């Protein structure tokens, strides 16, 4: 068992407008993602991965794109992403916090 206190967990800065904090077990990963690039004029570039994903919108407002579908989401909403389906987001508010859950663990997110 491990406990991660927000005030003691330094976020990993991925870009000037995106940082994340990660916790994981052997088969499950949770990633707290903070985006500060909104409102964005265009969606991020679509991506896909072999992992199952469930995301909770903890703060902010965004458009979520899954394949050819577009969804307007706000705080309290959730979405799921099956493996290998292209998806992306477009921030509508200045700050968006997403809580991503992945199975299996995204090894590409772990520091070597």
Secondary structure by P-SEA (a helix, b strand, c coil): cbbbbcccbbbbbccccccccccccccbbbbbbbbccccccccccbbbccbbbbbbbcbbbbbbbcccbbbbbcccbbbbbcccccccccccccbbbbbbbbcccccccccc
